[in-house]
Amino acid sequence: MEKRENYLKINYYDNKKRPLLLILPGGGYHVTSEREAEPISGEFIKIGFHQAIFYYRETHYKYPLILDDAINHIMTLKNDELVSDIHIMGFSAGGHLAGLLLTKYPKFFKSGILCYPVVSTKKEIIHISSFENLLKDYPNELDEVSIEKLVNQDTPPIYLWHTKEDKVVSYLNSVLLKESLDKYKIKNKLSLFEKGPHGLSLVFYEEFKNEYDEARKWINEAKEWLLSFK
């Protein structure tokens, strides 16, 4: 089987210099969730940001090689004459990778948006399979990748959202991260919605039959968040 390399899919709004939203779909550090890839780019390009989707699970790099690979791709964006600032948006395990990048390489990003993110390696709320797929030396490397422990005074502003009914990745992951951001007085916003399963993405109506309308608020909130930095 031919080995595929990780890659960026860039969707430019136009040929002018603009901020870019870098999207990291979820998939448990195993696969790429398509519902959190092109549909997200198609929605958020409407606000006048260039878009890039990072397909980071073609090659299954483990930690910390996954970070080196990510930064190599991000440097492509940094060197792009059409890109001013980079904002990063991650879903689930993609939210965890985005959190690692935001905390370990804060100067690369203007802000972050984490959607029902995997955050903590705390026993009570850990999403075990994500960390098994990420770490070469599981579980001995857990402390190195628990995002709430990596937040510092240089961490960029972060918008988070989660549903309280999420049975896959506990909403307490987002709560714990917000507490760390507050501790360092990092600008942040956490939206917790009562209803909705894990992996809502854009809360597609045809699938959920309007059942989780409240959670759709995250889309406009995230757009307003991004535009506030423009």
Residue pairs with C-beta under 8 A, 6 or more apart in sequence:
3 59
4 58
4 59
5 58
5 59
6 54
6 55
6 56
6 57
6 58
6 59
6 61
6 69
6 73
7 55
7 58
7 73
8 52
8 53
8 54
8 55
8 73
8 76
8 77
9 37
9 38
9 41
9 52
9 53
9 55
10 50
10 51
10 52
10 77
11 41
11 45
11 50
11 51
11 52
11 53
12 50
12 51
12 82
13 45
13 48
13 49
13 50
13 51
15 82
16 82
17 81
17 82
17 83
17 84
18 48
18 49
18 50
18 82
18 83
18 84
19 49
19 50
19 83
19 84
19 85
19 86
19 87
19 110
19 226
19 229
19 230
20 49
20 50
20 51
20 52
20 77
20 80
20 83
20 84
20 85
20 86
20 87
21 41
21 44
21 49
21 50
21 51
21 52
21 87
21 88
21 89
21 226
22 52
22 54
22 74
22 77
22 86
22 87
22 88
22 89
23 36
23 37
23 40
23 41
23 44
23 51
23 52
23 53
23 54
23 89
23 90
23 94
24 54
24 56
24 88
24 89
24 90
24 91
24 94
24 95
24 97
24 98
25 32
25 33
25 34
25 35
25 36
25 37
25 40
25 53
25 55
25 91
25 94
26 33
26 36
26 90
26 91
26 92
26 93
26 94
26 95
26 116
26 199
27 33
27 57
27 92
27 93
27 94
28 92
28 93
28 127
28 129
28 130
28 133
29 57
29 60
29 93
29 96
29 97
29 129
29 130
29 131
29 133
29 134
30 57
30 60
30 129
30 133
31 57
32 55
32 56
32 57
32 58
33 91
33 92
33 94
33 199
33 201
35 199
35 201
35 202
35 204
36 91
36 92
36 94
36 115
36 199
36 201
37 53
37 55
38 53
39 201
39 202
39 204
40 53
40 89
40 91
40 201
40 202
41 51
41 53
43 202
43 219
44 51
44 89
44 222
44 223
44 226
45 51
47 223
47 226
47 227
48 230
49 87
49 226
50 82
50 83
52 77
54 70
54 73
56 66
56 69
56 70
56 94
56 97
59 69
60 133
61 68
61 69
62 134
62 135
62 136
63 134
63 135
63 136
63 141
63 144
63 145
66 97
66 134
67 100
67 101
67 104
67 105
70 97
70 101
71 101
71 105
71 108
74 86
74 101
74 105
74 108
77 83
77 86
78 86
78 108
85 109
85 110
85 229
86 108
86 109
86 110
87 109
87 110
87 111
87 112
87 113
87 226
87 229
88 98
88 101
88 102
88 109
88 111
88 112
88 113
89 98
89 112
89 113
89 114
89 115
89 222
90 96
90 97
90 98
90 99
90 112
90 113
90 114
90 115
90 117
91 115
91 116
91 117
91 199
91 201
92 115
92 116
92 117
92 118
92 130
92 168
92 169
92 198
92 199
93 118
93 127
93 130
93 133
93 134
95 114
95 115
95 116
95 117
95 118
95 119
96 117
96 118
96 119
96 130
96 134
96 145
96 147
98 112
98 114
98 117
99 112
99 114
99 117
99 119
99 147
99 150
99 177
100 145
100 147
100 150
101 108
101 109
102 109
102 112
102 155
102 156
102 158
103 147
103 150
103 151
103 152
103 155
104 150
106 152
106 154
106 155
106 156
107 154
109 156
110 156
110 229
111 156
111 157
111 158
111 159
111 225
111 226
111 229
112 156
112 157
112 158
112 159
113 158
113 159
113 160
113 222
113 225
113 226
114 158
114 159
114 160
114 161
114 174
114 177
115 160
115 161
115 218
116 161
116 162
116 163
116 166
116 169
116 171
116 174
116 198
116 199
116 200
117 147
117 160
117 162
117 169
117 173
117 174
117 177
118 127
118 130
118 131
118 169
118 173
119 146
119 147
119 148
119 173
119 174
119 176
119 177
120 126
120 146
120 147
120 148
120 172
120 173
120 176
120 177
121 131
121 139
121 142
121 143
121 145
121 146
122 146
122 176
124 172
125 170
125 172
125 173
125 176
126 142
127 168
127 169
127 173
131 138
131 139
131 142
131 145
132 138
134 145
135 141
135 142
135 145
143 149
147 177
147 180
148 176
148 177
148 179
148 180
149 180
151 177
151 180
151 181
151 183
151 184
151 186
152 184
153 184
153 185
153 186
155 181
155 184
155 186
156 186
157 186
157 187
157 188
157 229
158 177
158 181
158 186
158 187
158 188
159 188
159 189
159 190
159 191
159 221
159 222
159 225
160 174
160 177
160 178
160 188
160 189
160 190
160 191
161 174
161 190
161 191
161 192
161 193
161 215
161 218
161 221
161 222
162 169
162 171
162 173
162 174
162 190
162 191
162 192
162 193
163 171
163 192
163 193
163 194
163 195
163 196
163 197
163 198
163 200
163 212
163 215
164 171
164 192
164 193
164 194
164 195
165 194
165 195
165 196
165 197
166 196
166 197
166 198
167 197
167 198
168 197
168 198
168 199
169 198
171 192
174 190
174 192
175 190
175 192
178 188
178 190
181 188
182 188
189 221
189 225
191 217
191 218
191 221
193 212
193 214
193 215
193 217
193 218
194 214
195 211
195 212
195 214
195 215
196 203
196 212
196 214
196 215
200 208
200 212
200 215
202 216
202 219
203 212
203 213
203 215
203 216
203 219
